[in-house]
Amino acid sequence: MFIGWDWATETHDVTVMDHLGARVDRWELAHTEEGITKTLARLARYGAPADLPVAIETTRGLVVDRLLAAGHPVVPVHPNAFHAMRPRWGAAKAKTDAGDSMKLADYLRTNGHFLPRLEPTDQATLDLQALTRQRADHIEAKVAAVNQLAASLDAHWPGGKAVFYELDSDIALAFLERYPTPAAASKLTAGRLQAWCKRHGYSGNKPGSFLIERLRSAPSAASRLSPAAVEQLIRIQVQLVQGTRATLRALDKAITEAVKAHPYAPLFATMPRIGKINLAQIIGELGPILERSQTCEQFIAEAGVVPVTKASGKSRTVAFRYATNRRARLAVTTFADNSRHGSDWAAKIYTDARTRKKRHPHAIRILARAWLRVIWACWRDGACYDPATHQANGKINTSADTPVAA
């Protein structure tokens, strides 16, 4: 039997198909505990869960977790691939929930041998992945909050933005909390500002006279809002920035503790300029790919740093890979970019790529491919990265430095 599961946030549609392509059963269920429990029980009528693979257009989420926990092989189908297959069921490319679950089941029946099964990720890796992804989300939230604070200051009090270089620094936020409006800072002098900075541990080494000059030289806003409204706007936005900074500190602490206990950490911790957070990102995003990859080439492709080649007859194009795990690609390219400042080997690969007229992002992906070969070798052999052994390994140097289009 083959199962097609068309998922949504409120309702799902499930089709059971036999090996001849006949629809054996089909039903709709609500996204509730009762709906999911009854569906798993209904599927069990057709055999053991291990013998009932399920095709679904996602790799994560509650439904996937419940299917894996029940013992069903889960076959994730990329939406782009599924969309490209629609003409086989009709030129109109009709789309309905019931139709999609049937098509997913049929796609699994005819093409399932080409599709990889989703393997449960190691618990420690899954935890680390969740923490690093939440951190990335909070980084985006902090950037948005700081940008909104900057826009409010530009409109209502440019001087408050001009005093300190980093708007999201402790000293800048403390200043805005104490002086949220031009009126609140109207009696500030160089001496008072310098004394205030000293009390708050200012480490910028700029005298009060310099800072007050920056404040006074900023343009005066002609805001039509009342001082009370401006004060409320600035204070609330400052609190939002402070809140995101606090959550990031908590996440950084949790990630640091989690990565110390992870079994993969010793393998990669000695890589040049990898850092605790980037190490956690590497393990969290590349770990699941390592665990399911059969070859190094598959690992590199799933990490998203190799191009997609399309060749037919005399036509051949090499294009950037868009359909990939973008968080994994960002993690490894961030590391690759940093590594070239701490490794002569990495710097040479990057420099050679630039010499061949590759743009910076392209050169970084070439370097990332080289590092992925090293990561694969460390994981495969269970050997911790050793810079001396790496430098002496001519094979790695040769394969890493081979130019590949991207």
C-alpha positions as CSV (number, residue, x, y, z in Angstrom):
1,M,0.0,0.0,0.0
2,F,1.0,3.6,-0.6
3,I,-0.2,6.6,1.3
4,G,-0.6,10.2,0.1
5,W,-1.1,12.8,2.7
6,D,-2.1,16.3,1.6
7,W,-1.5,18.4,4.7
8,A,-2.7,21.9,5.8
9,T,-3.1,23.9,9.0
10,E,-6.8,23.0,9.7
11,T,-7.6,19.9,7.6
12,H,-5.8,17.1,5.9
13,D,-6.6,14.6,3.2
14,V,-5.3,11.1,3.0
15,T,-5.5,8.5,0.2
16,V,-4.5,4.8,0.4
17,M,-3.5,3.2,-2.9
18,D,-2.6,-0.3,-3.8
19,H,0.3,-1.4,-6.0
20,L,-1.9,-1.4,-9.1
21,G,-2.8,2.2,-8.7
22,A,-6.4,1.6,-7.5
23,R,-7.6,3.9,-4.7
24,V,-8.4,1.6,-1.7
25,D,-9.5,4.3,0.8
26,R,-9.7,8.1,1.1
27,W,-10.8,10.4,3.9
28,E,-10.5,14.0,5.2
29,L,-9.4,14.7,8.8
30,A,-9.4,17.7,11.0
31,H,-6.1,18.9,12.5
32,T,-7.0,17.7,16.0
33,E,-5.8,15.0,18.3
34,E,-8.9,13.0,17.6
35,G,-8.4,13.4,13.8
36,I,-4.8,12.3,13.8
37,T,-5.3,9.4,16.3
38,K,-8.2,8.0,14.3
39,T,-6.2,8.4,11.0
40,L,-3.2,6.5,12.4
41,A,-5.6,3.7,13.6
42,R,-7.3,3.6,10.2
43,L,-4.0,3.3,8.4
44,A,-3.1,0.4,10.7
45,R,-5.9,-1.6,9.2
46,Y,-3.9,-1.9,6.0
47,G,-0.8,-3.4,7.5
48,A,2.1,-2.7,9.8
49,P,3.2,1.0,9.9
50,A,6.7,0.0,8.7
51,D,5.1,-1.3,5.5
52,L,3.0,1.8,4.8
53,P,5.2,4.6,3.4
54,V,3.6,8.1,3.4
55,A,4.3,10.8,0.8
56,I,3.9,14.3,2.1
57,E,5.0,17.8,0.9
58,T,7.1,18.7,3.9
59,T,10.0,17.5,5.9
60,R,9.0,18.8,9.4
61,G,6.0,19.6,11.6
62,L,3.6,17.9,13.9
63,V,2.2,15.5,11.2
64,V,5.7,14.3,10.2
65,D,6.7,13.8,13.8
66,R,3.5,11.8,14.5
67,L,4.0,9.6,11.5
68,L,7.7,8.9,12.3
69,A,6.7,8.1,15.9
70,A,4.1,5.7,14.7
71,G,6.7,3.9,12.6
72,H,5.7,5.0,9.1
73,P,8.4,5.6,6.5
74,V,8.0,9.2,5.6
75,V,8.8,10.3,2.0
76,P,9.1,14.1,1.7
77,V,8.2,15.3,-1.8
78,H,9.5,18.7,-2.8
79,P,6.6,21.0,-3.9
80,N,8.5,22.0,-7.0
81,A,9.0,18.4,-8.1
82,F,5.4,17.5,-7.3
83,H,4.2,20.5,-9.3
84,A,6.4,19.5,-12.3
85,M,4.7,16.1,-12.3
86,R,1.1,17.4,-12.4
87,P,0.7,17.1,-16.2
88,R,1.0,13.3,-16.0
89,W,-2.5,13.3,-14.3
90,G,-4.0,15.8,-16.8
91,A,-3.1,18.8,-18.9
92,A,-5.3,21.2,-16.9
93,K,-3.1,20.6,-13.8
94,A,-6.2,20.6,-11.6
95,K,-5.7,20.9,-7.9
96,T,-7.9,19.8,-5.0
97,D,-7.0,18.3,-1.6
98,A,-8.5,14.9,-2.5
99,G,-6.8,15.0,-5.9
100,D,-3.4,15.9,-4.4
101,S,-3.5,13.1,-1.8
102,M,-4.3,10.7,-4.6
103,K,-1.5,12.1,-6.8
104,L,1.0,11.9,-3.9
105,A,0.1,8.3,-3.3
106,D,0.5,7.5,-7.0
107,Y,3.8,9.5,-7.3
108,L,5.1,7.4,-4.3
109,R,3.9,4.2,-6.0
110,T,5.6,4.9,-9.3
111,N,8.6,7.0,-8.3
112,G,9.1,6.0,-4.6
113,H,12.3,4.1,-5.4
114,F,14.0,7.4,-6.4
115,L,12.8,9.3,-3.3
116,P,14.8,9.2,0.0
117,R,13.0,8.3,3.2
118,L,13.1,10.8,6.0
119,E,15.2,9.4,8.9
120,P,14.5,10.6,12.4
121,T,17.2,13.1,13.4
122,D,19.4,12.3,16.5
123,Q,17.8,14.0,19.5
124,A,20.9,16.1,20.4
125,T,21.2,17.3,16.8
126,L,17.5,18.1,16.7
127,D,17.7,20.1,19.9
128,L,20.7,22.1,18.6
129,Q,19.0,22.7,15.3
130,A,15.9,24.1,17.0
131,L,18.0,26.4,19.3
132,T,20.1,27.8,16.4
133,R,17.1,28.4,14.2
134,Q,15.3,30.2,16.9
135,R,18.4,32.3,17.4
136,A,18.4,33.2,13.7
137,D,14.8,34.2,14.0
138,H,15.6,36.4,17.0
139,I,18.5,38.0,15.1
140,E,16.0,39.0,12.4
141,A,13.6,40.3,15.0
142,K,16.4,42.4,16.7
143,V,17.5,43.9,13.4
144,A,13.9,44.8,12.6
145,A,13.4,46.3,16.1
146,V,16.6,48.4,15.8
147,N,15.7,49.6,12.3
148,Q,12.3,50.7,13.6
149,L,13.9,52.5,16.6
150,A,16.3,54.2,14.2
151,A,13.3,55.3,12.0
152,S,11.5,56.7,15.0
153,L,14.6,58.7,16.1
154,D,15.1,60.0,12.6
155,A,11.6,61.3,12.6
156,H,11.3,62.6,16.2
157,W,14.8,63.0,17.7
158,P,17.9,62.6,15.4
159,G,20.2,63.7,18.2
160,G,19.3,60.6,20.3
161,K,20.5,58.4,17.4
162,A,23.7,60.4,16.8
163,V,25.4,60.2,20.3
164,F,26.7,56.7,20.2
165,Y,27.8,54.7,17.2
166,E,25.9,51.4,17.9
167,L,22.2,52.1,18.4
168,D,21.7,48.6,20.0
169,S,24.6,48.9,22.5
170,D,23.9,48.9,26.2
171,I,25.0,52.5,26.6
172,A,22.9,53.8,23.7
173,L,19.8,52.0,24.9
174,A,20.4,53.3,28.5
175,F,20.8,56.8,27.1
176,L,17.5,56.6,25.2
177,E,15.7,55.2,28.2
178,R,16.9,58.1,30.3
179,Y,16.5,60.8,27.6
180,P,13.8,59.6,25.3
181,T,13.0,63.1,23.9
182,P,14.8,66.3,23.0
183,A,13.2,68.0,25.9
184,A,14.5,65.4,28.4
185,A,18.1,66.1,27.2
186,S,17.8,69.8,26.8
187,K,19.7,70.5,30.1
188,L,22.6,68.1,29.3
189,T,26.1,69.6,29.3
190,A,29.4,68.0,28.4
191,G,30.2,67.5,32.1
192,R,26.8,65.9,33.0
193,L,26.9,63.6,30.0
194,Q,30.5,62.5,30.8
195,A,29.5,61.8,34.4
196,W,26.4,59.9,33.2
197,C,28.6,57.8,30.9
198,K,31.0,57.0,33.7
199,R,28.2,55.8,35.9
200,H,26.9,53.5,33.2
201,G,30.3,52.0,32.3
202,Y,30.8,53.7,28.9
203,S,33.9,52.2,27.2
204,G,33.9,54.2,24.0
205,N,36.8,56.5,25.2
206,K,35.0,59.6,23.9
207,P,34.9,62.7,26.1
208,G,31.6,64.3,27.1
209,S,32.5,67.3,24.9
210,F,32.7,65.1,21.8
211,L,29.5,63.3,22.6
212,I,27.5,66.5,23.4
213,E,28.7,68.0,20.1
214,R,27.4,65.0,18.2
215,L,24.1,65.4,19.9
216,R,23.8,69.2,19.2
217,S,25.1,69.0,15.6
218,A,22.3,66.6,14.7
219,P,19.3,68.3,12.9
220,S,16.4,69.3,15.0
221,A,13.2,67.4,14.3
222,A,9.9,69.3,13.7
223,S,7.7,66.5,14.9
224,R,4.0,67.2,15.1
225,L,3.7,64.6,17.9
226,S,3.5,65.7,21.5
227,P,6.5,65.1,23.7
228,A,4.5,62.5,25.7
229,A,3.7,60.5,22.6
230,V,7.4,60.7,21.4
231,E,8.5,59.5,24.8
232,Q,6.1,56.6,24.7
233,L,7.2,55.6,21.2
234,I,10.9,55.6,22.0
235,R,10.6,53.9,25.4
236,I,8.5,51.1,24.0
237,Q,10.9,50.5,21.1
238,V,13.9,50.6,23.4
239,Q,12.2,47.9,25.6
240,L,11.6,45.8,22.5
241,V,15.3,46.0,21.5
242,Q,16.4,45.2,25.0
243,G,14.0,42.2,25.1
244,T,15.4,40.7,21.9
245,R,19.0,41.2,23.2
246,A,18.1,39.4,26.4
247,T,16.6,36.5,24.5
248,L,19.7,36.3,22.3
249,R,21.9,36.2,25.4
250,A,19.8,33.4,26.8
251,L,19.9,31.5,23.6
252,D,23.6,31.9,23.2
253,K,24.1,30.4,26.7
254,A,21.8,27.5,25.9
255,I,23.5,26.8,22.6
256,T,26.9,26.9,24.2
257,E,25.9,24.4,26.8
258,A,24.2,22.1,24.2
259,V,27.1,22.1,21.8
260,K,29.5,21.1,24.5
261,A,27.6,18.0,25.1
262,H,27.0,17.1,21.5
263,P,29.0,14.0,20.2
264,Y,29.9,15.7,16.9
265,A,31.4,18.8,18.5
266,P,34.9,17.4,19.1
267,L,35.1,16.4,15.4
268,F,34.8,20.0,14.2
269,A,35.6,22.2,17.1
270,T,39.3,22.7,16.1
271,M,38.4,24.0,12.6
272,P,39.8,27.5,12.1
273,R,37.6,30.4,13.4
274,I,34.5,28.2,13.7
275,G,33.3,29.7,17.0
276,K,30.7,28.2,19.3
277,I,27.6,29.5,17.6
278,N,28.7,28.7,14.1
279,L,29.8,25.2,15.3
280,A,26.3,24.7,16.6
281,Q,24.8,25.8,13.3
282,I,27.1,23.5,11.4
283,I,26.1,20.5,13.6
284,G,22.4,21.4,13.7
285,E,22.0,21.9,10.0
286,L,24.7,19.6,8.5
287,G,24.3,16.9,11.1
288,P,21.0,15.5,9.7
289,I,22.4,15.7,6.1
290,L,25.5,13.8,7.2
291,E,23.4,11.1,8.9
292,R,21.3,10.3,5.8
293,S,23.9,10.9,3.0
294,Q,25.3,7.8,1.3
295,T,28.2,9.6,-0.4
296,C,30.3,12.8,0.0
297,E,28.9,14.2,-3.3
298,Q,25.3,13.7,-2.0
299,F,26.3,15.5,1.2
300,I,27.8,18.4,-0.7
301,A,24.8,18.7,-3.0
302,E,22.3,18.7,-0.2
303,A,24.3,21.4,1.6
304,G,23.5,23.6,-1.4
305,V,27.0,24.7,-2.5
306,V,27.1,22.9,-5.8
307,P,25.3,24.2,-8.9
308,V,22.6,22.5,-10.9
309,T,23.6,21.3,-14.4
310,K,21.1,21.1,-17.2
311,A,22.4,19.5,-20.4
312,S,20.6,18.2,-23.5
313,G,22.2,17.8,-26.9
314,K,24.3,20.8,-27.6
315,S,22.7,22.8,-24.8
316,R,24.4,22.9,-21.4
317,T,23.7,25.4,-18.6
318,V,25.1,25.5,-15.0
319,A,22.8,27.4,-12.7
320,F,22.7,28.4,-9.0
321,R,21.0,25.9,-6.7
322,Y,17.9,27.4,-5.3
323,A,16.1,24.3,-4.0
324,T,18.1,23.4,-1.0
325,N,18.4,23.7,2.8
326,R,19.3,27.4,2.9
327,R,20.1,27.4,6.6
328,A,22.7,24.7,6.0
329,R,24.2,26.6,3.1
330,L,24.4,29.8,5.2
331,A,26.0,27.9,8.1
332,V,28.8,26.4,6.0
333,T,29.4,29.5,3.9
334,T,29.6,31.6,7.0
335,F,32.2,29.3,8.4
336,A,34.1,29.1,5.0
337,D,34.3,32.9,4.9
338,N,35.7,33.1,8.4
339,S,38.1,30.2,7.9
340,R,40.1,31.9,5.2
341,H,41.3,34.4,7.8
342,G,42.7,31.6,10.0
343,S,43.9,29.0,7.5
344,D,46.5,29.4,4.8
345,W,44.9,26.4,3.0
346,A,41.5,28.0,2.9
347,A,42.9,31.4,2.0
348,K,44.7,29.8,-1.0
349,I,41.5,28.2,-2.3
350,Y,39.6,31.4,-2.0
351,T,42.4,33.5,-3.6
352,D,42.8,31.0,-6.5
353,A,39.0,31.2,-7.1
354,R,39.1,35.0,-7.1
355,T,42.1,34.9,-9.5
356,R,39.9,32.9,-11.9
357,K,37.5,35.9,-11.8
358,K,34.9,34.3,-9.5
359,R,32.8,36.7,-7.5
360,H,33.1,36.6,-3.7
361,P,30.0,34.5,-3.1
362,H,31.0,32.1,-5.8
363,A,34.6,31.8,-4.3
364,I,33.1,31.2,-0.8
365,R,31.0,28.4,-2.2
366,I,34.0,26.8,-3.8
367,L,35.8,27.0,-0.4
368,A,32.7,25.7,1.4
369,R,32.8,22.6,-0.9
370,A,36.4,22.0,0.1
371,W,35.5,22.2,3.8
372,L,32.5,19.9,3.3
373,R,34.9,17.2,2.0
374,V,36.9,17.6,5.2
375,I,33.8,17.5,7.4
376,W,32.6,14.4,5.6
377,A,36.0,12.7,6.2
378,C,36.0,13.6,9.9
379,W,32.5,12.3,10.4
380,R,33.0,9.1,8.3
381,D,36.2,8.2,10.2
382,G,35.2,9.6,13.6
383,A,38.4,11.6,13.6
384,C,38.7,15.0,15.1
385,Y,39.9,17.7,12.7
386,D,43.7,18.1,12.9
387,P,45.2,21.1,11.0
388,A,48.6,19.4,10.7
389,T,47.1,16.2,9.2
390,H,45.0,18.3,6.9
391,Q,47.9,20.3,5.6
392,A,49.8,17.1,4.9
393,N,47.0,15.4,3.0
394,G,47.7,16.2,-0.6
395,K,44.5,14.4,-1.8
396,I,42.3,16.8,0.0
397,N,44.2,19.8,-1.3
398,T,44.0,18.6,-4.8
399,S,40.2,17.8,-4.8
400,A,39.4,20.9,-2.9
401,D,41.2,23.2,-5.3
402,T,39.5,21.8,-8.4
403,P,37.4,24.6,-10.0
404,V,33.7,23.9,-10.3
405,A,31.1,26.3,-11.6
406,A,28.4,27.5,-9.3
